[in-house]
Amino acid sequence: MTGYVGKTVNKRQDVVGQQAQSEREAMWGPIPGEIVSYDAAKGTAEVKPLYKPRHNGKAIDMPNLIEVPVDLQRTANAGLTFPIPAGTRVMLTPAMRSMEKYEDQDDGEASDARSFSLSDMRATIAGGNSLSDPMKDVDPDNTHLRFDVEGKYGVRGSPDGKIKIEGSRGNIYDLLATVVELLSNDQLQINHGSSTGTGHELQFKAQYAEIAAKLRAMQL
């Protein structure tokens, strides 16, 4: 409580201090949340706020927020999407003013005078996770687009241009290089289907060997 508040008489600065404190406490900023359900077609989610305000000295759970816009990486002609299962942590951030018209009509005119309200929260998947649960097995040296929680599957790229595409059956660059190396092997021959069944060494062996070398050099 701000100032000195008496039982019967409040000083002017006490009243002003209480008003300022109440206004500040009523203003929302970014808070973490957790996806309850996600509607990919609408681009909205039901989100459980993870911040717990105190009421009468006791921490209380906030109600779920519904139809929260979820921000994904997107430009005018491209985008990057992710599956967003229940339990995904997000960061909830309020708009400065009311945004109903913008969301419903693509019109940025404010519908009322509210500001930094729970009704105008947006969710972004960048943020929201606490330091108590950091991402596991982060690659500190390469850019890594992960397809699973453990990071077993995905695409890695190094600053010097090497690439690794990891799928459920192995590294694609490794598989390609192996195939080309087999094609360029001195032992490999191709039968032309003649009646005599004679064969000859694979043509373009040197070119295959060069391709295999490039694939191996590019493999991370």
Buried (B, 14 or more C-beta within 10 A) or exposed (E): EBBEEEEEEBEEEBEEBBEEEEEEEEEBEBBBBBBBEBEEEEBBBBBBBBBEEEEEEEEEEBEBBEEBBBBBEEEEEEEEEEEBEEEBBBBBBBBEBBBBEBBEEEEEEBEEEBBBBBBBBBBBBEBBBEEEEEEEEEBEEBEBEBBEEEBEEBBBBBEEEBBBBBEEEEBBBBBBBBBBBEBBBEEEEEEEEEEEEEEEEBEEBEEBBEBBBEBBEBBB
